[in-house]
Amino acid sequence: MNTTKSDLDPWRIICGHLFEIDSYYIPELIDKTGMEVDWSLTGRQDYSHKYRKAAYRPRINSVYQSLSTDDQLRVSYTIVAELVKMGNIDALDNDLKRIGWSIAEDKLVPIGADVKEIFFSKDSQHDAYVQIRQIIQEATTLITVIDPYIDSSIFTVFKTASPQSFNFRLLTFRLPSDFVHEAQKFLSQFNKCKIEIRKTKEFHDRFIVLDAINCWHIGCSIKDAGNKAFMISRIEDNANRDALVAQMESTWANAKVVNI
């Protein structure tokens, strides 16, 4: 599950192994990445596996090179996961290790790197929950969640942070009708912690900010994490992190207070 970026792009090696499989399966695997590739073939190109692969490779690489770095990583993660299902893991793993990547728990991972970006495939709800729980547990006193469409599942995550004395801040736009009632029940059980909720339309993306310092970008609503493919990214650039915290505090100060 844990994946991040290495100095060397693993795609060349991954693509090489991709083109060792039957040519009929290549479009199927590439389509699972979301890349839009022209699969049309002339009669000559469709003559054999060799000719089909010769037609497909430059088209696939062209689309890949047009993607952002993050999207290229998503493609690499997805293709590795599909190749693992088909076998030949050892050969692919050995080749990837030469440039600082590996396969662990059937996932593409960097060797000896701190986690910065974590990709989750479709139907990975439990993995996503575990990772979000781990992020929450890094906090010491204050957890701010920015999610326009939060629901009561956030309380399940909060409980894993040993919330006896935590301050929780929720910056959202729309709440379920019984959310405040559940917040009250949560506070009744964990009466040394504090929950504040405010509403705003100023944020589109989702973030978790720990102790107003450590920031994570979440590629979907927390309640939906793992239903579809998405990514969690740690914000390490100081300028971006400071800008996010400043925007968060400014929005928080002007957002509508939800009474609990």
C-alpha positions in Angstrom: 0.0 0.0 0.0 2.7 2.5 1.0 4.2 4.1 -2.1 6.2 7.2 -2.9 8.4 8.6 -5.5 12.0 7.6 -6.3 14.6 9.5 -8.3 14.3 7.1 -11.2 11.0 6.5 -13.0 10.2 2.8 -12.8 8.0 3.0 -15.9 10.6 1.8 -18.4 11.1 -1.5 -16.5 7.4 -1.9 -15.8 6.5 -1.3 -19.5 9.2 -3.8 -20.5 7.5 -6.5 -18.4 4.1 -5.4 -19.6 5.1 -6.2 -23.2 6.2 -9.7 -22.3 2.5 -10.7 -21.8 0.1 -11.7 -24.6 -0.7 -8.7 -26.7 -4.4 -9.3 -26.3 -4.2 -8.5 -22.6 -2.2 -5.2 -22.9 -5.2 -2.9 -23.8 -7.2 -4.5 -20.9 -4.4 -3.7 -18.4 -3.8 -0.2 -19.7 -7.5 0.7 -19.7 -7.5 -0.1 -16.0 -5.1 2.8 -15.4 -7.5 5.4 -17.0 -5.1 6.2 -19.8 -6.8 6.8 -23.1 -4.9 5.0 -25.9 -5.9 4.5 -29.5 -6.2 0.8 -29.9 -7.2 0.8 -33.6 -5.0 -1.4 -35.8 -4.5 -1.8 -39.5 -4.6 -5.3 -41.0 -0.8 -5.6 -41.0 -0.5 -4.3 -37.4 -3.1 -6.9 -36.3 -1.2 -9.7 -38.0 0.7 -11.0 -35.0 1.6 -10.4 -31.3 4.8 -8.8 -32.5 3.2 -6.3 -34.8 0.4 -5.5 -32.3 3.0 -4.7 -29.6 5.1 -2.6 -32.0 2.0 -0.5 -32.7 0.9 -0.3 -29.0 4.2 0.6 -27.3 4.8 4.1 -28.8 1.1 5.0 -28.3 1.2 4.0 -24.6 4.5 5.7 -24.0 3.3 8.9 -25.6 0.2 9.1 -23.4 2.3 8.2 -20.4 4.7 11.0 -21.0 1.9 13.5 -21.3 0.7 12.8 -17.8 1.7 14.7 -14.6 4.3 13.0 -12.4 1.5 12.0 -9.9 -0.6 10.4 -12.6 2.5 8.6 -14.0 3.0 7.1 -10.5 -0.6 6.0 -10.4 -0.3 4.3 -13.7 2.9 2.5 -12.6 1.2 1.4 -9.3 -1.8 0.0 -11.2 0.2 -1.9 -13.8 2.4 -3.5 -11.2 -0.6 -4.6 -9.2 -2.0 -6.2 -12.4 1.2 -7.8 -13.4 1.6 -9.3 -9.9 -1.8 -11.0 -10.3 -0.5 -12.6 -13.5 2.7 -13.9 -11.9 6.4 -13.4 -12.8 6.8 -11.3 -9.6 10.4 -12.3 -9.0 11.7 -11.1 -12.4 9.9 -7.8 -12.2 11.0 -7.3 -8.6 14.6 -8.0 -9.4 14.7 -5.5 -12.2 13.0 -2.8 -10.2 15.4 -3.2 -7.3 18.2 -2.1 -9.6 16.8 1.4 -9.7 15.5 1.7 -6.2 12.1 0.2 -6.3 10.6 -3.1 -5.1 7.4 -5.1 -4.8 6.2 -5.6 -1.2 2.8 -7.0 -0.3 2.1 -7.2 -4.0 2.5 -3.4 -4.3 5.1 -1.1 -6.0 7.2 0.6 -3.2 10.4 2.6 -3.1 13.4 1.1 -1.3 14.4 3.0 1.9 12.3 6.1 1.3 9.9 7.9 3.7 6.3 7.7 2.7 5.2 10.9 0.9 2.5 9.6 -1.5 0.2 6.6 -0.9 -1.9 5.2 -3.7 -5.0 3.1 -3.1 -6.7 1.1 -5.8 -10.5 0.7 -6.1 -12.1 -1.4 -3.3 -9.3 -0.8 -0.8 -11.5 0.5 2.0 -9.8 -1.2 4.8 -6.3 -0.2 3.7 -7.5 3.4 3.4 -9.1 3.4 6.8 -5.9 2.0 8.4 -3.7 4.6 6.7 -6.0 7.5 7.7 -6.0 6.1 11.3 -2.2 6.0 11.3 -2.1 9.6 10.1 -4.5 10.7 12.9 -2.4 8.9 15.5 0.6 11.1 14.7 -1.1 14.1 16.3 -0.4 15.2 19.9 -3.0 17.8 20.8 -4.9 19.1 17.7 -6.5 17.5 14.7 -8.1 19.5 12.0 -10.1 17.8 9.2 -11.1 19.7 6.1 -13.7 17.7 4.2 -16.8 19.3 2.6 -18.9 16.1 2.9 -17.9 14.5 6.2 -20.1 12.0 8.0 -20.2 10.3 11.4 -17.5 7.7 10.4 -15.0 10.4 11.3 -15.7 9.6 15.0 -14.6 6.0 14.5 -11.3 7.4 13.3 -11.0 9.9 16.1 -11.5 7.2 18.7 -8.3 5.6 17.5 -6.3 8.7 18.5 -6.8 8.0 22.2 -8.9 11.2 22.3 -9.1 11.7 26.1 -7.6 15.2 25.7 -7.5 16.0 22.0 -9.0 19.0 20.3 -10.8 18.2 17.1 -11.7 20.8 14.5 -14.0 20.0 11.5 -14.2 22.3 8.6 -16.9 21.2 6.3 -19.8 22.2 4.1 -22.6 19.6 4.5 -23.4 17.5 7.5 -25.8 14.5 8.1 -28.9 15.5 10.1 -27.7 13.5 13.2 -24.1 14.6 13.1 -24.3 17.1 15.9 -26.2 14.6 18.1 -23.4 12.0 17.6 -20.8 14.6 18.3 -22.6 15.3 21.6 -22.5 11.5 22.4 -18.9 11.4 21.6 -18.1 14.2 24.0 -20.1 12.6 26.7 -17.8 9.6 26.5 -14.6 11.5 25.9 -15.4 14.5 28.1 -11.8 15.8 28.3 -11.6 16.4 24.5 -13.1 19.2 22.5 -14.9 19.2 19.1 -15.5 22.4 17.1 -17.4 22.4 13.8 -17.6 25.2 11.3 -19.1 25.4 7.8 -17.6 26.9 4.7 -17.7 26.6 0.9 -14.0 27.8 0.5 -12.4 24.3 0.3 -12.9 21.8 -2.5 -10.1 19.3 -1.6 -9.8 17.3 1.6 -7.0 17.7 4.1 -5.9 16.5 7.5 -3.7 18.9 9.5 -2.1 17.7 12.7 -1.1 20.2 15.4 -1.3 22.9 12.8 2.0 21.7 11.4 1.9 18.3 9.6 -0.4 18.4 6.6 -1.9 15.6 4.4 -3.9 15.9 1.2 -6.7 13.3 0.8 -7.8 12.6 -2.7 -11.4 11.9 -1.8 -13.9 12.4 1.1 -12.8 10.4 4.1 -16.1 8.6 4.3 -15.6 7.3 0.7 -11.9 6.4 1.1 -11.1 3.3 -0.9 -14.4 3.0 -2.8 -12.5 4.3 -5.9 -8.8 4.7 -6.7 -7.3 7.7 -4.9 -4.1 9.0 -3.4 -3.0 10.4 0.0 -0.1 12.8 -0.1 2.0 14.4 2.6 2.6 18.1 2.0 6.3 18.6 2.6 7.0 21.7 0.7 7.3 24.5 3.3 5.7 27.2 1.1 2.7 25.0 0.2 2.3 23.8 3.8 2.4 27.3 5.2 0.0 28.5 2.6 -2.5 25.7 3.5 -2.2 26.4 7.2 -2.7 30.1 6.7 -5.8 29.5 4.4 -7.1 27.0 6.9 -6.9 29.5 9.8 -8.3 32.4 7.8 -11.2 30.3 6.6 -11.8 28.9 10.1 -12.0 32.4 11.6 -14.7 33.4 9.1 -16.6 30.1 8.8 -20.1 29.6 10.3 -20.0 28.0 13.7 -22.0 24.9 14.3 -23.2 24.7 17.9 -22.8 21.4 19.7 
